[in-house]
Amino acid sequence: MLELTTEERLRAATDDDSVLVWAAQGLAGGARTWTRGRAVAVTTPALSGRDRIAVRGPLADLLPLLDEVLALVGPGYRPFGDAGLLAELCAHRDGLEPLGSFGWMQRTATGLPPLGGLDGAGAHRGDGGRPVARWLAPGELDEAAELIDRHFPASHAHPHRPGVRAWAGVRDEEGRLTAVAADAWPAPSVGLLAGVVSDPAHGRGRGHAAAACRLVLAGILGRSTHAALMVDAWNGPAIGLYRRLGLEHRSLGAAAQRGAAEGR
């Protein structure tokens, strides 16, 4: 087992795999990455609410690598990676249980549908009647937390927890905060959209969540090569929205040691 100590070496070992590059978080905050043969594992504490191991590579190399890595970091770390690979891991490693599949969706700033422009205040323009999103001020975060607690309590991104760089929000004509989205757990070359929620009574179906997402994605792609997000496999409407915003879908799976398999 060989430890990779720079992001450049990790990107070369993984063919610039955005999942592992994002998981490495620029090798900051306790993240570490190892390789054995053609397999790679990235361990990161408190990544999107969990201690996680991002993995890739042939099973013959990955199985012994995973055993060595878990011996170093402990059994509480949860492997995730391409859905087929995670299914193979769970079938061949005793004690590892699948947590299900989810989507990783990503896009770059070029070659895909445009996100539109920003006005001088950093808000997404409301062209053609489109709702206007803007970055939330610190005094608005309690209201954002209430919206998430009511309508998306399972969200790992939350205004009262660490990991989020900035929140975007949309208000309706009466001033109610109706949708939010977060720029969260950013890596140097891969930013993550997270915490997307809209109020079903006042924002859903009116493009409010889409406006918040556009602002966050535009912010990420202004500084990073890739923007990405994670989405539940069952959430067809959200997947459809993200596809319309130019993101491509990739199916991932997650797993946990027996006795710790609760949630993704």
C-alpha positions in Angstrom: 0.0 0.0 0.0 1.4 3.4 -1.1 0.1 6.7 0.2 -0.4 9.5 -2.3 0.6 12.8 -0.8 -0.5 15.3 -3.5 -3.7 16.0 -5.4 -1.8 15.8 -8.6 -0.7 12.2 -7.9 -4.3 11.3 -6.9 -5.7 12.8 -10.1 -3.1 10.9 -12.2 -3.9 7.6 -10.4 -7.6 8.0 -10.9 -7.8 9.5 -14.4 -9.1 12.7 -12.7 -12.1 10.9 -11.2 -14.2 13.7 -9.9 -15.7 11.6 -7.1 -12.3 10.7 -5.5 -10.9 14.2 -6.2 -13.8 15.8 -4.4 -13.6 13.3 -1.6 -9.9 14.1 -1.1 -10.8 17.8 -0.3 -7.4 19.0 -1.5 -5.9 16.6 1.1 -6.9 19.0 3.8 -8.9 18.4 7.0 -7.4 14.9 7.7 -8.1 13.5 4.2 -5.6 10.8 3.1 -5.4 8.7 0.0 -3.7 5.3 -0.8 -3.1 3.1 -3.8 -2.4 -0.6 -4.2 -2.0 -1.9 -7.7 -4.7 -0.2 -9.7 -7.0 0.4 -6.7 -7.3 3.8 -4.9 -9.0 4.7 -1.6 -9.5 8.1 -0.2 -10.4 8.5 3.5 -12.0 11.7 4.7 -13.5 12.4 8.2 -16.8 14.3 8.5 -17.3 14.5 4.7 -20.9 15.4 4.0 -21.8 14.4 7.5 -20.0 11.0 7.6 -16.5 9.5 7.8 -16.2 8.1 4.3 -13.9 6.1 2.0 -14.1 6.8 -1.7 -12.9 3.8 -3.7 -12.2 2.7 -7.3 -10.2 0.0 -9.1 -10.3 -3.7 -9.7 -11.7 -5.9 -6.9 -8.6 -8.0 -6.6 -6.6 -4.9 -5.7 -9.3 -3.1 -3.8 -10.2 -5.8 -1.3 -6.7 -6.0 0.3 -6.4 -2.2 0.1 -9.7 -1.7 1.9 -8.7 -4.1 4.7 -5.4 -2.2 5.2 -7.1 1.2 5.1 -9.8 0.2 7.5 -7.2 -1.1 9.9 -5.7 2.4 10.0 -8.8 4.6 10.1 -11.3 2.3 11.9 -14.5 0.4 10.9 -16.7 3.5 11.1 -15.6 4.8 7.7 -18.1 4.1 5.0 -17.0 3.0 1.5 -18.7 4.6 -1.5 -18.0 4.4 -5.3 -19.5 3.2 -8.5 -22.6 1.1 -7.8 -21.4 -2.0 -9.5 -18.1 -1.9 -7.6 -19.8 -1.5 -4.3 -22.1 -4.4 -5.0 -19.0 -6.6 -5.7 -17.3 -5.4 -2.5 -20.3 -6.3 -0.4 -20.5 -9.7 -2.0 -16.9 -10.5 -1.3 -16.1 -8.9 2.0 -17.7 -10.3 5.2 -19.4 -7.7 7.4 -19.8 -5.1 4.7 -23.5 -4.3 4.0 -24.9 -2.2 1.2 -26.7 1.0 2.0 -28.2 1.4 -1.5 -27.5 3.5 -4.5 -27.6 7.2 -5.2 -26.6 9.5 -8.0 -23.5 11.6 -8.5 -24.2 14.3 -11.0 -21.7 16.7 -12.5 -20.9 19.3 -15.1 -18.2 21.7 -16.3 -18.5 25.3 -17.3 -18.0 24.5 -21.0 -19.8 22.4 -23.6 -23.1 22.2 -21.7 -26.2 24.4 -21.4 -25.4 27.8 -19.9 -26.4 28.7 -16.4 -27.2 32.4 -17.2 -25.7 35.5 -15.8 -25.3 37.3 -12.5 -26.1 40.9 -11.7 -23.7 43.2 -10.1 -24.8 42.2 -6.6 -24.0 38.5 -7.2 -27.7 37.5 -7.6 -28.9 35.3 -10.4 -30.9 37.5 -12.9 -34.6 36.9 -13.2 -34.7 36.9 -17.0 -38.1 36.4 -18.5 -39.8 36.4 -15.1 -37.5 33.8 -13.7 -37.2 33.9 -9.8 -34.1 35.8 -8.5 -31.7 34.0 -6.2 -29.1 35.7 -4.1 -26.5 34.8 -1.5 -27.9 34.8 2.0 -26.5 37.0 4.7 -25.6 35.6 8.1 -28.8 37.0 9.6 -30.9 34.9 7.3 -29.4 31.5 8.1 -31.8 30.8 11.0 -34.6 31.1 8.6 -32.9 28.8 6.1 -32.4 26.3 9.0 -36.1 26.4 9.7 -36.9 25.7 6.1 -34.6 22.7 6.0 -35.8 21.3 9.3 -39.4 21.4 8.1 -38.9 20.1 4.6 -35.5 18.3 4.3 -34.5 17.2 7.8 -32.2 14.5 6.5 -30.0 17.1 4.7 -26.3 16.8 5.7 -25.8 20.4 4.7 -27.3 22.7 7.3 -26.8 26.3 8.4 -26.0 25.2 12.0 -23.4 22.6 11.1 -19.9 23.0 9.5 -19.1 22.2 5.9 -21.1 24.8 4.0 -19.2 27.7 2.2 -22.3 29.8 1.3 -26.1 29.6 1.0 -28.2 30.8 -1.9 -31.9 31.6 -1.4 -35.0 32.8 -3.1 -37.9 34.8 -1.6 -41.4 35.1 -2.9 -43.4 38.3 -3.5 -44.3 38.4 0.2 -40.7 38.1 1.4 -40.9 34.4 2.5 -37.7 32.4 2.0 -39.0 29.6 -0.3 -35.9 27.8 -1.5 -32.3 27.4 -0.6 -29.2 25.6 -1.9 -25.6 25.3 -0.5 -22.1 25.5 -1.8 -20.7 22.8 0.5 -17.6 20.7 1.2 -15.7 22.3 -1.7 -12.5 20.7 -3.1 -10.0 22.8 -5.1 -11.2 21.5 -8.5 -14.7 20.0 -7.6 -17.4 22.0 -5.9 -20.5 20.4 -4.4 -24.1 21.6 -4.6 -26.0 20.4 -1.5 -28.9 21.2 0.8 -31.4 21.9 -2.0 -34.9 22.4 -0.6 -38.0 24.4 -1.5 -41.2 25.1 0.4 -44.0 22.9 -1.2 -46.6 25.5 -0.4 -44.9 28.6 -1.8 -41.9 27.7 -3.9 -42.3 24.3 -5.4 -43.2 24.2 -9.1 -42.3 27.9 -9.6 -38.6 27.5 -10.4 -37.4 28.7 -7.0 -35.1 25.7 -6.3 -33.8 25.9 -9.8 -32.9 29.6 -9.4 -31.0 28.8 -6.1 -29.2 25.9 -7.8 -28.2 28.1 -10.8 -26.6 30.7 -8.5 -24.6 28.0 -6.5 -23.5 26.2 -9.7 -22.4 29.5 -11.3 -20.4 30.3 -8.2 -18.7 26.9 -8.1 -17.9 26.9 -11.8 -16.4 30.4 -11.5 -13.6 29.0 -9.4 -13.5 25.2 -10.0 -13.3 22.8 -13.0 -16.3 20.7 -12.0 -19.6 21.2 -10.1 -21.2 18.1 -8.7 -24.0 17.0 -6.4 -25.4 13.8 -4.8 -29.1 12.9 -5.2 -31.2 10.0 -4.0 -31.8 7.4 -6.7 -35.6 7.5 -6.1 -35.8 11.3 -6.5 -36.8 11.5 -10.2 -38.0 15.1 -10.2 -34.7 16.3 -8.7 -32.7 14.3 -11.2 -34.8 15.8 -14.0 -34.1 19.3 -12.6 -30.4 18.7 -12.4 -30.3 17.3 -15.9 -32.0 20.4 -17.2 -29.2 22.4 -15.5 -26.6 20.5 -17.6 -25.5 17.8 -15.1 -24.8 14.2 -16.1 -25.8 11.3 -13.9 -23.5 8.5 -12.6 -24.8 5.8 -10.3 -22.9 5.3 -7.0 -23.3 2.9 -4.1 -22.5 3.1 -0.4 -21.8 0.5 2.2 -21.1 0.2 6.0 -19.8 -2.3 8.4 -22.5 -4.5 9.9 -24.1 -2.8 12.8 -23.4 0.7 11.4 -25.7 0.6 8.3 -28.0 3.5 8.9 -28.5 6.1 6.2 -26.2 7.1 3.4 
